[in-house]
Amino acid sequence: MQVPIRAIGNSRGIVIPKPLLAQVGLEAVVDLTVERDTIVLRKPAAAVRSGWAEAARQVAERGEDVLAIGDFPNAEDDESAW
């Protein structure tokens, strides 16, 4: 598919057809790079812990937030002053 490069202020740009964006799952923001003389658009990398807080909240609401492995007390813990 060929699309024209258009003037946008002092820059240049293209219009990416909506079906093409939907096909690859691109939305409001993309990562833009140049690789071997090719302009590449990619979905932004998700934050490593993206969604963890919400997932933890849901687990707690379901009462599933129990320890998977119990405490590991040290033999001297009874003698320690906390």
mmCIF file of the N, C-alpha and C atoms, coordinates in Angstrom:
data_MODEL
# 
_entry.id   MODEL 
# 
loop_
_atom_site.group_PDB 
_atom_site.id 
_atom_site.type_symbol 
_atom_site.label_atom_id 
_atom_site.label_alt_id 
_atom_site.label_comp_id 
_atom_site.label_asym_id 
_atom_site.label_entity_id 
_atom_site.label_seq_id 
_atom_site.pdbx_PDB_ins_code 
_atom_site.Cartn_x 
_atom_site.Cartn_y 
_atom_site.Cartn_z 
_atom_site.occupancy 
_atom_site.B_iso_or_equiv 
_atom_site.pdbx_formal_charge 
_atom_site.auth_seq_id 
_atom_site.auth_comp_id 
_atom_site.auth_asym_id 
_atom_site.auth_atom_id 
_atom_site.pdbx_PDB_model_num 
ATOM 1   N N  . MET A 1 1  ? 0.846   -1.160  0.000  1.00 0.00 ? 1  MET A N  1 
ATOM 2   C CA . MET A 1 1  ? 0.000   0.000   0.000  1.00 0.00 ? 1  MET A CA 1 
ATOM 3   C C  . MET A 1 1  ? 0.903   1.238   0.000  1.00 0.00 ? 1  MET A C  1 
ATOM 4   N N  . GLN A 1 2  ? 0.644   2.150   -0.864 1.00 0.00 ? 2  GLN A N  1 
ATOM 5   C CA . GLN A 1 2  ? 1.386   3.411   -0.879 1.00 0.00 ? 2  GLN A CA 1 
ATOM 6   C C  . GLN A 1 2  ? 0.487   4.522   -0.360 1.00 0.00 ? 2  GLN A C  1 
ATOM 7   N N  . VAL A 1 3  ? 1.071   5.367   0.498  1.00 0.00 ? 3  VAL A N  1 
ATOM 8   C CA . VAL A 1 3  ? 0.344   6.512   1.029  1.00 0.00 ? 3  VAL A CA 1 
ATOM 9   C C  . VAL A 1 3  ? 1.213   7.742   0.834  1.00 0.00 ? 3  VAL A C  1 
ATOM 10  N N  . PRO A 1 4  ? 0.596   8.896   0.605  1.00 0.00 ? 4  PRO A N  1 
ATOM 11  C CA . PRO A 1 4  ? 1.395   10.108  0.409  1.00 0.00 ? 4  PRO A CA 1 
ATOM 12  C C  . PRO A 1 4  ? 1.966   10.652  1.722  1.00 0.00 ? 4  PRO A C  1 
ATOM 13  N N  . ILE A 1 5  ? 3.145   11.242  1.635  1.00 0.00 ? 5  ILE A N  1 
ATOM 14  C CA . ILE A 1 5  ? 3.721   11.955  2.770  1.00 0.00 ? 5  ILE A CA 1 
ATOM 15  C C  . ILE A 1 5  ? 3.202   13.375  2.683  1.00 0.00 ? 5  ILE A C  1 
ATOM 16  N N  . ARG A 1 6  ? 2.588   13.845  3.768  1.00 0.00 ? 6  ARG A N  1 
ATOM 17  C CA . ARG A 1 6  ? 1.933   15.148  3.771  1.00 0.00 ? 6  ARG A CA 1 
ATOM 18  C C  . ARG A 1 6  ? 2.663   16.133  4.679  1.00 0.00 ? 6  ARG A C  1 
ATOM 19  N N  . ALA A 1 7  ? 2.492   17.402  4.358  1.00 0.00 ? 7  ALA A N  1 
ATOM 20  C CA . ALA A 1 7  ? 3.038   18.448  5.226  1.00 0.00 ? 7  ALA A CA 1 
ATOM 21  C C  . ALA A 1 7  ? 2.136   18.580  6.446  1.00 0.00 ? 7  ALA A C  1 
ATOM 22  N N  . ILE A 1 8  ? 2.752   18.600  7.644  1.00 0.00 ? 8  ILE A N  1 
ATOM 23  C CA . ILE A 1 8  ? 2.028   18.809  8.893  1.00 0.00 ? 8  ILE A CA 1 
ATOM 24  C C  . ILE A 1 8  ? 2.839   19.847  9.661  1.00 0.00 ? 8  ILE A C  1 
ATOM 25  N N  . GLY A 1 9  ? 2.474   21.111  9.520  1.00 0.00 ? 9  GLY A N  1 
ATOM 26  C CA . GLY A 1 9  ? 3.274   22.187  10.105 1.00 0.00 ? 9  GLY A CA 1 
ATOM 27  C C  . GLY A 1 9  ? 4.643   22.200  9.455  1.00 0.00 ? 9  GLY A C  1 
ATOM 28  N N  . ASN A 1 10 ? 5.692   22.199  10.271 1.00 0.00 ? 10 ASN A N  1 
ATOM 29  C CA . ASN A 1 10 ? 7.053   22.151  9.748  1.00 0.00 ? 10 ASN A CA 1 
ATOM 30  C C  . ASN A 1 10 ? 7.554   20.729  9.555  1.00 0.00 ? 10 ASN A C  1 
ATOM 31  N N  . SER A 1 11 ? 6.698   19.750  9.835  1.00 0.00 ? 11 SER A N  1 
ATOM 32  C CA . SER A 1 11 ? 7.080   18.344  9.734  1.00 0.00 ? 11 SER A CA 1 
ATOM 33  C C  . SER A 1 11 ? 6.381   17.685  8.565  1.00 0.00 ? 11 SER A C  1 
ATOM 34  N N  . ARG A 1 12 ? 6.562   16.390  8.442  1.00 0.00 ? 12 ARG A N  1 
ATOM 35  C CA . ARG A 1 12 ? 5.890   15.588  7.420  1.00 0.00 ? 12 ARG A CA 1 
ATOM 36  C C  . ARG A 1 12 ? 5.273   14.383  8.119  1.00 0.00 ? 12 ARG A C  1 
ATOM 37  N N  . GLY A 1 13 ? 4.200   13.852  7.548  1.00 0.00 ? 13 GLY A N  1 
ATOM 38  C CA . GLY A 1 13 ? 3.548   12.695  8.150  1.00 0.00 ? 13 GLY A CA 1 
ATOM 39  C C  . GLY A 1 13 ? 2.716   11.934  7.152  1.00 0.00 ? 13 GLY A C  1 
ATOM 40  N N  . ILE A 1 14 ? 2.213   10.816  7.608  1.00 0.00 ? 14 ILE A N  1 
ATOM 41  C CA . ILE A 1 14 ? 1.319   9.999   6.787  1.00 0.00 ? 14 ILE A CA 1 
ATOM 42  C C  . ILE A 1 14 ? 0.065   9.711   7.602  1.00 0.00 ? 14 ILE A C  1 
ATOM 43  N N  . VAL A 1 15 ? -1.000  9.345   6.916  1.00 0.00 ? 15 VAL A N  1 
ATOM 44  C CA . VAL A 1 15 ? -2.224  8.909   7.563  1.00 0.00 ? 15 VAL A CA 1 
ATOM 45  C C  . VAL A 1 15 ? -2.255  7.389   7.448  1.00 0.00 ? 15 VAL A C  1 
ATOM 46  N N  . ILE A 1 16 ? -2.351  6.732   8.607  1.00 0.00 ? 16 ILE A N  1 
ATOM 47  C CA . ILE A 1 16 ? -2.403  5.271   8.617  1.00 0.00 ? 16 ILE A CA 1 
ATOM 48  C C  . ILE A 1 16 ? -3.870  4.866   8.693  1.00 0.00 ? 16 ILE A C  1 
ATOM 49  N N  . PRO A 1 17 ? -4.351  4.103   7.724  1.00 0.00 ? 17 PRO A N  1 
ATOM 50  C CA . PRO A 1 17 ? -5.764  3.716   7.719  1.00 0.00 ? 17 PRO A CA 1 
ATOM 51  C C  . PRO A 1 17 ? -6.160  2.970   8.999  1.00 0.00 ? 17 PRO A C  1 
ATOM 52  N N  . LYS A 1 18 ? -7.352  3.261   9.500  1.00 0.00 ? 18 LYS A N  1 
ATOM 53  C CA . LYS A 1 18 ? -7.853  2.686   10.739 1.00 0.00 ? 18 LYS A CA 1 
ATOM 54  C C  . LYS A 1 18 ? -7.830  1.151   10.726 1.00 0.00 ? 18 LYS A C  1 
ATOM 55  N N  . PRO A 1 19 ? -8.242  0.488   9.637  1.00 0.00 ? 19 PRO A N  1 
ATOM 56  C CA . PRO A 1 19 ? -8.202  -0.984  9.631  1.00 0.00 ? 19 PRO A CA 1 
ATOM 57  C C  . PRO A 1 19 ? -6.783  -1.527  9.815  1.00 0.00 ? 19 PRO A C  1 
ATOM 58  N N  . LEU A 1 20 ? -5.800  -0.823  9.286  1.00 0.00 ? 20 LEU A N  1 
ATOM 59  C CA . LEU A 1 20 ? -4.406  -1.255  9.438  1.00 0.00 ? 20 LEU A CA 1 
ATOM 60  C C  . LEU A 1 20 ? -3.964  -1.127  10.897 1.00 0.00 ? 20 LEU A C  1 
ATOM 61  N N  . LEU A 1 21 ? -4.337  -0.018  11.541 1.00 0.00 ? 21 LEU A N  1 
ATOM 62  C CA . LEU A 1 21 ? -4.009  0.161   12.956 1.00 0.00 ? 21 LEU A CA 1 
ATOM 63  C C  . LEU A 1 21 ? -4.675  -0.918  13.808 1.00 0.00 ? 21 LEU A C  1 
ATOM 64  N N  . ALA A 1 22 ? -5.932  -1.204  13.514 1.00 0.00 ? 22 ALA A N  1 
ATOM 65  C CA . ALA A 1 22 ? -6.658  -2.231  14.264 1.00 0.00 ? 22 ALA A CA 1 
ATOM 66  C C  . ALA A 1 22 ? -6.035  -3.607  14.053 1.00 0.00 ? 22 ALA A C  1 
ATOM 67  N N  . GLN A 1 23 ? -5.588  -3.878  12.855 1.00 0.00 ? 23 GLN A N  1 
ATOM 68  C CA . GLN A 1 23 ? -5.004  -5.183  12.523 1.00 0.00 ? 23 GLN A CA 1 
ATOM 69  C C  . GLN A 1 23 ? -3.779  -5.484  13.381 1.00 0.00 ? 23 GLN A C  1 
ATOM 70  N N  . VAL A 1 24 ? -2.974  -4.469  13.652 1.00 0.00 ? 24 VAL A N  1 
ATOM 71  C CA . VAL A 1 24 ? -1.750  -4.685  14.438 1.00 0.00 ? 24 VAL A CA 1 
ATOM 72  C C  . VAL A 1 24 ? -1.898  -4.240  15.890 1.00 0.00 ? 24 VAL A C  1 
ATOM 73  N N  . GLY A 1 25 ? -3.053  -3.691  16.256 1.00 0.00 ? 25 GLY A N  1 
ATOM 74  C CA . GLY A 1 25 ? -3.319  -3.322  17.637 1.00 0.00 ? 25 GLY A CA 1 
ATOM 75  C C  . GLY A 1 25 ? -2.657  -2.032  18.097 1.00 0.00 ? 25 GLY A C  1 
ATOM 76  N N  . LEU A 1 26 ? -2.388  -1.109  17.187 1.00 0.00 ? 26 LEU A N  1 
ATOM 77  C CA . LEU A 1 26 ? -1.815  0.175   17.573 1.00 0.00 ? 26 LEU A CA 1 
ATOM 78  C C  . LEU A 1 26 ? -2.945  1.115   17.966 1.00 0.00 ? 26 LEU A C  1 
ATOM 79  N N  . GLU A 1 27 ? -2.682  1.905   19.039 1.00 0.00 ? 27 GLU A N  1 
ATOM 80  C CA . GLU A 1 27 ? -3.722  2.799   19.521 1.00 0.00 ? 27 GLU A CA 1 
ATOM 81  C C  . GLU A 1 27 ? -3.224  4.235   19.553 1.00 0.00 ? 27 GLU A C  1 
ATOM 82  N N  . ALA A 1 28 ? -3.153  4.847   20.723 1.00 0.00 ? 28 ALA A N  1 
ATOM 83  C CA . ALA A 1 28 ? -2.866  6.278   20.832 1.00 0.00 ? 28 ALA A CA 1 
ATOM 84  C C  . ALA A 1 28 ? -1.385  6.622   20.739 1.00 0.00 ? 28 ALA A C  1 
ATOM 85  N N  . VAL A 1 29 ? -0.503  5.710   21.172 1.00 0.00 ? 29 VAL A N  1 
ATOM 86  C CA . VAL A 1 29 ? 0.928   5.991   21.207 1.00 0.00 ? 29 VAL A CA 1 
ATOM 87  C C  . VAL A 1 29 ? 1.672   4.797   20.630 1.00 0.00 ? 29 VAL A C  1 
ATOM 88  N N  . VAL A 1 30 ? 2.749   5.069   19.906 1.00 0.00 ? 30 VAL A N  1 
ATOM 89  C CA . VAL A 1 30 ? 3.590   4.007   19.353 1.00 0.00 ? 30 VAL A CA 1 
ATOM 90  C C  . VAL A 1 30 ? 5.052   4.303   19.665 1.00 0.00 ? 30 VAL A C  1 
ATOM 91  N N  . ASP A 1 31 ? 5.866   3.263   19.643 1.00 0.00 ? 31 ASP A N  1 
ATOM 92  C CA . ASP A 1 31 ? 7.316   3.438   19.676 1.00 0.00 ? 31 ASP A CA 1 
ATOM 93  C C  . ASP A 1 31 ? 7.765   3.550   18.235 1.00 0.00 ? 31 ASP A C  1 
ATOM 94  N N  . LEU A 1 32 ? 8.532   4.592   17.936 1.00 0.00 ? 32 LEU A N  1 
ATOM 95  C CA . LEU A 1 32 ? 8.995   4.866   16.578 1.00 0.00 ? 32 LEU A CA 1 
ATOM 96  C C  . LEU A 1 32 ? 10.506  4.734   16.548 1.00 0.00 ? 32 LEU A C  1 
ATOM 97  N N  . THR A 1 33 ? 11.009  3.861   15.674 1.00 0.00 ? 33 THR A N  1 
ATOM 98  C CA . THR A 1 33 ? 12.453  3.670   15.547 1.00 0.00 ? 33 THR A CA 1 
ATOM 99  C C  . THR A 1 33 ? 12.816  3.577   14.074 1.00 0.00 ? 33 THR A C  1 
ATOM 100 N N  . VAL A 1 34 ? 14.108  3.671   13.811 1.00 0.00 ? 34 VAL A N  1 
ATOM 101 C CA . VAL A 1 34 ? 14.630  3.444   12.466 1.00 0.00 ? 34 VAL A CA 1 
ATOM 102 C C  . VAL A 1 34 ? 15.546  2.236   12.554 1.00 0.00 ? 34 VAL A C  1 
ATOM 103 N N  . GLU A 1 35 ? 15.280  1.240   11.724 1.00 0.00 ? 35 GLU A N  1 
ATOM 104 C CA . GLU A 1 35 ? 16.082  0.025   11.689 1.00 0.00 ? 35 GLU A CA 1 
ATOM 105 C C  . GLU A 1 35 ? 16.481  -0.266  10.248 1.00 0.00 ? 35 GLU A C  1 
ATOM 106 N N  . ARG A 1 36 ? 17.768  -0.152  9.992  1.00 0.00 ? 36 ARG A N  1 
ATOM 107 C CA . ARG A 1 36 ? 18.314  -0.429  8.652  1.00 0.00 ? 36 ARG A CA 1 
ATOM 108 C C  . ARG A 1 36 ? 17.542  0.318   7.564  1.00 0.00 ? 36 ARG A C  1 
ATOM 109 N N  . ASP A 1 37 ? 17.478  1.606   7.699  1.00 0.00 ? 37 ASP A N  1 
ATOM 110 C CA . ASP A 1 37 ? 16.813  2.482   6.732  1.00 0.00 ? 37 ASP A CA 1 
ATOM 111 C C  . ASP A 1 37 ? 15.307  2.232   6.610  1.00 0.00 ? 37 ASP A C  1 
ATOM 112 N N  . THR A 1 38 ? 14.706  1.690   7.652  1.00 0.00 ? 38 THR A N  1 
ATOM 113 C CA . THR A 1 38 ? 13.271  1.428   7.657  1.00 0.00 ? 38 THR A CA 1 
ATOM 114 C C  . THR A 1 38 ? 12.660  2.077   8.894  1.00 0.00 ? 38 THR A C  1 
ATOM 115 N N  . ILE A 1 39 ? 11.568  2.809   8.717  1.00 0.00 ? 39 ILE A N  1 
ATOM 116 C CA . ILE A 1 39 ? 10.839  3.387   9.842  1.00 0.00 ? 39 ILE A CA 1 
ATOM 117 C C  . ILE A 1 39 ? 9.936   2.298   10.399 1.00 0.00 ? 39 ILE A C  1 
ATOM 118 N N  . VAL A 1 40 ? 10.055  2.042   11.710 1.00 0.00 ? 40 VAL A N  1 
ATOM 119 C CA . VAL A 1 40 ? 9.314   0.958   12.350 1.00 0.00 ? 40 VAL A CA 1 
ATOM 120 C C  . VAL A 1 40 ? 8.425   1.531   13.451 1.00 0.00 ? 40 VAL A C  1 
ATOM 121 N N  . LEU A 1 41 ? 7.145   1.166   13.438 1.00 0.00 ? 41 LEU A N  1 
ATOM 122 C CA . LEU A 1 41 ? 6.198   1.519   14.493 1.00 0.00 ? 41 LEU A CA 1 
ATOM 123 C C  . LEU A 1 41 ? 5.883   0.255   15.271 1.00 0.00 ? 41 LEU A C  1 
ATOM 124 N N  . ARG A 1 42 ? 5.941   0.348   16.594 1.00 0.00 ? 42 ARG A N  1 
ATOM 125 C CA . ARG A 1 42 ? 5.620   -0.799  17.449 1.00 0.00 ? 42 ARG A CA 1 
ATOM 126 C C  . ARG A 1 42 ? 4.735   -0.353  18.602 1.00 0.00 ? 42 ARG A C  1 
ATOM 127 N N  . LYS A 1 43 ? 3.996   -1.310  19.151 1.00 0.00 ? 43 LYS A N  1 
ATOM 128 C CA . LYS A 1 43 ? 3.238   -1.037  20.370 1.00 0.00 ? 43 LYS A CA 1 
ATOM 129 C C  . LYS A 1 43 ? 4.257   -0.705  21.453 1.00 0.00 ? 43 LYS A C  1 
ATOM 130 N N  . PRO A 1 44 ? 3.952   0.263   22.297 1.00 0.00 ? 44 PRO A N  1 
ATOM 131 C CA . PRO A 1 44 ? 4.870   0.556   23.395 1.00 0.00 ? 44 PRO A CA 1 
ATOM 132 C C  . PRO A 1 44 ? 4.993   -0.647  24.320 1.00 0.00 ? 44 PRO A C  1 
ATOM 133 N N  . ALA A 1 45 ? 6.191   -0.852  24.825 1.00 0.00 ? 45 ALA A N  1 
ATOM 134 C CA . ALA A 1 45 ? 6.396   -1.945  25.771 1.00 0.00 ? 45 ALA A CA 1 
ATOM 135 C C  . ALA A 1 45 ? 5.593   -1.652  27.031 1.00 0.00 ? 45 ALA A C  1 
ATOM 136 N N  . ALA A 1 46 ? 4.883   -2.649  27.481 1.00 0.00 ? 46 ALA A N  1 
ATOM 137 C CA . ALA A 1 46 ? 4.103   -2.484  28.709 1.00 0.00 ? 46 ALA A CA 1 
ATOM 138 C C  . ALA A 1 46 ? 5.049   -2.401  29.890 1.00 0.00 ? 46 ALA A C  1 
ATOM 139 N N  . ALA A 1 47 ? 4.677   -1.622  30.861 1.00 0.00 ? 47 ALA A N  1 
ATOM 140 C CA . ALA A 1 47 ? 5.473   -1.556  32.077 1.00 0.00 ? 47 ALA A CA 1 
ATOM 141 C C  . ALA A 1 47 ? 5.540   -2.950  32.673 1.00 0.00 ? 47 ALA A C  1 
ATOM 142 N N  . VAL A 1 48 ? 6.684   -3.311  33.208 1.00 0.00 ? 48 VAL A N  1 
ATOM 143 C CA . VAL A 1 48 ? 6.889   -4.653  33.726 1.00 0.00 ? 48 VAL A CA 1 
ATOM 144 C C  . VAL A 1 48 ? 5.825   -5.039  34.737 1.00 0.00 ? 48 VAL A C  1 
ATOM 145 N N  . ARG A 1 49 ? 5.432   -4.101  35.569 1.00 0.00 ? 49 ARG A N  1 
ATOM 146 C CA . ARG A 1 49 ? 4.454   -4.411  36.610 1.00 0.00 ? 49 ARG A CA 1 
ATOM 147 C C  . ARG A 1 49 ? 3.082   -3.826  36.301 1.00 0.00 ? 49 ARG A C  1 
ATOM 148 N N  . SER A 1 50 ? 2.846   -3.557  35.052 1.00 0.00 ? 50 SER A N  1 
ATOM 149 C CA . SER A 1 50 ? 1.567   -2.980  34.666 1.00 0.00 ? 50 SER A CA 1 
ATOM 150 C C  . SER A 1 50 ? 0.432   -3.924  35.046 1.00 0.00 ? 50 SER A C  1 
ATOM 151 N N  . GLY A 1 51 ? -0.539  -3.418  35.780 1.00 0.00 ? 51 GLY A N  1 
ATOM 152 C CA . GLY A 1 51 ? -1.703  -4.201  36.152 1.00 0.00 ? 51 GLY A CA 1 
ATOM 153 C C  . GLY A 1 51 ? -1.562  -5.010  37.437 1.00 0.00 ? 51 GLY A C  1 
ATOM 154 N N  . TRP A 1 52 ? -0.367  -5.017  38.036 1.00 0.00 ? 52 TRP A N  1 
ATOM 155 C CA . TRP A 1 52 ? -0.161  -5.814  39.247 1.00 0.00 ? 52 TRP A CA 1 
ATOM 156 C C  . TRP A 1 52 ? -1.032  -5.327  40.403 1.00 0.00 ? 52 TRP A C  1 
ATOM 157 N N  . ALA A 1 53 ? -1.127  -4.024  40.590 1.00 0.00 ? 53 ALA A N  1 
ATOM 158 C CA . ALA A 1 53 ? -1.889  -3.497  41.715 1.00 0.00 ? 53 ALA A CA 1 
ATOM 159 C C  . ALA A 1 53 ? -3.358  -3.919  41.619 1.00 0.00 ? 53 ALA A C  1 
ATOM 160 N N  . GLU A 1 54 ? -3.923  -3.803  40.445 1.00 0.00 ? 54 GLU A N  1 
ATOM 161 C CA . GLU A 1 54 ? -5.320  -4.198  40.250 1.00 0.00 ? 54 GLU A CA 1 
ATOM 162 C C  . GLU A 1 54 ? -5.486  -5.701  40.451 1.00 0.00 ? 54 GLU A C  1 
ATOM 163 N N  . ALA A 1 55 ? -4.561  -6.492  39.953 1.00 0.00 ? 55 ALA A N  1 
ATOM 164 C CA . ALA A 1 55 ? -4.638  -7.945  40.118 1.00 0.00 ? 55 ALA A CA 1 
ATOM 165 C C  . ALA A 1 55 ? -4.547  -8.317  41.598 1.00 0.00 ? 55 ALA A C  1 
ATOM 166 N N  . ALA A 1 56 ? -3.659  -7.648  42.340 1.00 0.00 ? 56 ALA A N  1 
ATOM 167 C CA . ALA A 1 56 ? -3.518  -7.921  43.773 1.00 0.00 ? 56 ALA A CA 1 
ATOM 168 C C  . ALA A 1 56 ? -4.795  -7.551  44.519 1.00 0.00 ? 56 ALA A C  1 
ATOM 169 N N  . ARG A 1 57 ? -5.415  -6.443  44.140 1.00 0.00 ? 57 ARG A N  1 
ATOM 170 C CA . ARG A 1 57 ? -6.658  -6.033  44.770 1.00 0.00 ? 57 ARG A CA 1 
ATOM 171 C C  . ARG A 1 57 ? -7.738  -7.092  44.553 1.00 0.00 ? 57 ARG A C  1 
ATOM 172 N N  . GLN A 1 58 ? -7.832  -7.617  43.333 1.00 0.00 ? 58 GLN A N  1 
ATOM 173 C CA . GLN A 1 58 ? -8.843  -8.628  43.029 1.00 0.00 ? 58 GLN A CA 1 
ATOM 174 C C  . GLN A 1 58 ? -8.597  -9.919  43.799 1.00 0.00 ? 58 GLN A C  1 
ATOM 175 N N  . VAL A 1 59 ? -7.335  -10.313 43.928 1.00 0.00 ? 59 VAL A N  1 
ATOM 176 C CA . VAL A 1 59 ? -6.997  -11.509 44.695 1.00 0.00 ? 59 VAL A CA 1 
ATOM 177 C C  . VAL A 1 59 ? -7.408  -11.322 46.152 1.00 0.00 ? 59 VAL A C  1 
ATOM 178 N N  . ALA A 1 60 ? -7.125  -10.151 46.712 1.00 0.00 ? 60 ALA A N  1 
ATOM 179 C CA . ALA A 1 60 ? -7.490  -9.866  48.105 1.00 0.00 ? 60 ALA A CA 1 
ATOM 180 C C  . ALA A 1 60 ? -9.009  -9.880  48.285 1.00 0.00 ? 60 ALA A C  1 
ATOM 181 N N  . GLU A 1 61 ? -9.732  -9.316  47.329 1.00 0.00 ? 61 GLU A N  1 
ATOM 182 C CA . GLU A 1 61 ? -11.204 -9.301  47.416 1.00 0.00 ? 61 GLU A CA 1 
ATOM 183 C C  . GLU A 1 61 ? -11.777 -10.713 47.425 1.00 0.00 ? 61 GLU A C  1 
ATOM 184 N N  . ARG A 1 62 ? -11.142 -11.626 46.708 1.00 0.00 ? 62 ARG A N  1 
ATOM 185 C CA . ARG A 1 62 ? -11.609 -13.014 46.657 1.00 0.00 ? 62 ARG A CA 1 
ATOM 186 C C  . ARG A 1 62 ? -11.115 -13.823 47.863 1.00 0.00 ? 62 ARG A C  1 
ATOM 187 N N  . GLY A 1 63 ? -10.298 -13.199 48.719 1.00 0.00 ? 63 GLY A N  1 
ATOM 188 C CA . GLY A 1 63 ? -9.778  -13.901 49.888 1.00 0.00 ? 63 GLY A CA 1 
ATOM 189 C C  . GLY A 1 63 ? -8.711  -14.918 49.552 1.00 0.00 ? 63 GLY A C  1 
ATOM 190 N N  . GLU A 1 64 ? -8.075  -14.757 48.413 1.00 0.00 ? 64 GLU A N  1 
ATOM 191 C CA . GLU A 1 64 ? -7.061  -15.706 47.962 1.00 0.00 ? 64 GLU A CA 1 
ATOM 192 C C  . GLU A 1 64 ? -5.643  -15.211 48.244 1.00 0.00 ? 64 GLU A C  1 
ATOM 193 N N  . ASP A 1 65 ? -5.508  -14.221 49.124 1.00 0.00 ? 65 ASP A N  1 
ATOM 194 C CA . ASP A 1 65 ? -4.192  -13.635 49.377 1.00 0.00 ? 65 ASP A CA 1 
ATOM 195 C C  . ASP A 1 65 ? -3.518  -14.264 50.597 1.00 0.00 ? 65 ASP A C  1 
ATOM 196 N N  . VAL A 1 66 ? -3.492  -15.586 50.603 1.00 0.00 ? 66 VAL A N  1 
ATOM 197 C CA . VAL A 1 66 ? -2.825  -16.315 51.681 1.00 0.00 ? 66 VAL A CA 1 
ATOM 198 C C  . VAL A 1 66 ? -1.386  -16.605 51.268 1.00 0.00 ? 66 VAL A C  1 
ATOM 199 N N  . LEU A 1 67 ? -0.527  -16.837 52.273 1.00 0.00 ? 67 LEU A N  1 
ATOM 200 C CA . LEU A 1 67 ? 0.860   -17.153 51.974 1.00 0.00 ? 67 LEU A CA 1 
ATOM 201 C C  . LEU A 1 67 ? 0.948   -18.497 51.268 1.00 0.00 ? 67 LEU A C  1 
ATOM 202 N N  . ALA A 1 68 ? 1.694   -18.563 50.187 1.00 0.00 ? 68 ALA A N  1 
ATOM 203 C CA . ALA A 1 68 ? 1.890   -19.821 49.481 1.00 0.00 ? 68 ALA A CA 1 
ATOM 204 C C  . ALA A 1 68 ? 2.828   -20.724 50.270 1.00 0.00 ? 68 ALA A C  1 
ATOM 205 N N  . ILE A 1 69 ? 3.773   -20.120 50.961 1.00 0.00 ? 69 ILE A N  1 
ATOM 206 C CA . ILE A 1 69 ? 4.718   -20.841 51.813 1.00 0.00 ? 69 ILE A CA 1 
ATOM 207 C C  . ILE A 1 69 ? 4.677   -20.147 53.165 1.00 0.00 ? 69 ILE A C  1 
ATOM 208 N N  . GLY A 1 70 ? 4.584   -20.920 54.216 1.00 0.00 ? 70 GLY A N  1 
ATOM 209 C CA . GLY A 1 70 ? 4.492   -20.338 55.548 1.00 0.00 ? 70 GLY A CA 1 
ATOM 210 C C  . GLY A 1 70 ? 5.740   -19.572 55.951 1.00 0.00 ? 70 GLY A C  1 
ATOM 211 N N  . ASP A 1 71 ? 5.706   -19.032 57.168 1.00 0.00 ? 71 ASP A N  1 
ATOM 212 C CA . ASP A 1 71 ? 6.858   -18.305 57.699 1.00 0.00 ? 71 ASP A CA 1 
ATOM 213 C C  . ASP A 1 71 ? 8.040   -19.253 57.878 1.00 0.00 ? 71 ASP A C  1 
ATOM 214 N N  . PHE A 1 72 ? 9.227   -18.698 57.833 1.00 0.00 ? 72 PHE A N  1 
ATOM 215 C CA . PHE A 1 72 ? 10.451  -19.446 58.062 1.00 0.00 ? 72 PHE A CA 1 
ATOM 216 C C  . PHE A 1 72 ? 11.145  -18.875 59.291 1.00 0.00 ? 72 PHE A C  1 
ATOM 217 N N  . PRO A 1 73 ? 10.680  -19.215 60.471 1.00 0.00 ? 73 PRO A N  1 
ATOM 218 C CA . PRO A 1 73 ? 11.299  -18.636 61.660 1.00 0.00 ? 73 PRO A CA 1 
ATOM 219 C C  . PRO A 1 73 ? 12.697  -19.204 61.883 1.00 0.00 ? 73 PRO A C  1 
ATOM 220 N N  . ASN A 1 74 ? 13.542  -18.400 62.457 1.00 0.00 ? 74 ASN A N  1 
ATOM 221 C CA . ASN A 1 74 ? 14.868  -18.839 62.863 1.00 0.00 ? 74 ASN A CA 1 
ATOM 222 C C  . ASN A 1 74 ? 14.773  -19.387 64.277 1.00 0.00 ? 74 ASN A C  1 
ATOM 223 N N  . ALA A 1 75 ? 15.642  -20.300 64.603 1.00 0.00 ? 75 ALA A N  1 
ATOM 224 C CA . ALA A 1 75 ? 15.624  -20.920 65.928 1.00 0.00 ? 75 ALA A CA 1 
ATOM 225 C C  . ALA A 1 75 ? 15.758  -19.877 67.031 1.00 0.00 ? 75 ALA A C  1 
ATOM 226 N N  . GLU A 1 76 ? 16.498  -18.795 66.759 1.00 0.00 ? 76 GLU A N  1 
ATOM 227 C CA . GLU A 1 76 ? 16.751  -17.765 67.772 1.00 0.00 ? 76 GLU A CA 1 
ATOM 228 C C  . GLU A 1 76 ? 15.661  -16.702 67.842 1.00 0.00 ? 76 GLU A C  1 
ATOM 229 N N  . ASP A 1 77 ? 14.631  -16.784 67.028 1.00 0.00 ? 77 ASP A N  1 
ATOM 230 C CA . ASP A 1 77 ? 13.617  -15.727 66.993 1.00 0.00 ? 77 ASP A CA 1 
ATOM 231 C C  . ASP A 1 77 ? 12.929  -15.505 68.336 1.00 0.00 ? 77 ASP A C  1 
ATOM 232 N N  . ASP A 1 78 ? 12.711  -16.575 69.099 1.00 0.00 ? 78 ASP A N  1 
ATOM 233 C CA . ASP A 1 78 ? 12.035  -16.444 70.392 1.00 0.00 ? 78 ASP A CA 1 
ATOM 234 C C  . ASP A 1 78 ? 12.859  -15.607 71.371 1.00 0.00 ? 78 ASP A C  1 
ATOM 235 N N  . GLU A 1 79 ? 14.167  -15.596 71.181 1.00 0.00 ? 79 GLU A N  1 
ATOM 236 C CA . GLU A 1 79 ? 15.058  -14.866 72.088 1.00 0.00 ? 79 GLU A CA 1 
ATOM 237 C C  . GLU A 1 79 ? 15.316  -13.435 71.620 1.00 0.00 ? 79 GLU A C  1 
ATOM 238 N N  . SER A 1 80 ? 14.911  -13.096 70.404 1.00 0.00 ? 80 SER A N  1 
ATOM 239 C CA . SER A 1 80 ? 15.185  -11.774 69.864 1.00 0.00 ? 80 SER A CA 1 
ATOM 240 C C  . SER A 1 80 ? 14.227  -10.742 70.418 1.00 0.00 ? 80 SER A C  1 
ATOM 241 N N  . ALA A 1 81 ? 14.739  -9.530  70.626 1.00 0.00 ? 81 ALA A N  1 
ATOM 242 C CA . ALA A 1 81 ? 13.892  -8.430  71.064 1.00 0.00 ? 81 ALA A CA 1 
ATOM 243 C C  . ALA A 1 81 ? 13.512  -7.621  69.836 1.00 0.00 ? 81 ALA A C  1 
ATOM 244 N N  . TRP A 1 82 ? 12.237  -7.580  69.518 1.00 0.00 ? 82 TRP A N  1 
ATOM 245 C CA . TRP A 1 82 ? 11.774  -6.861  68.333 1.00 0.00 ? 82 TRP A CA 1 
ATOM 246 C C  . TRP A 1 82 ? 11.301  -5.533  68.774 1.00 0.00 ? 82 TRP A C  1 
# 
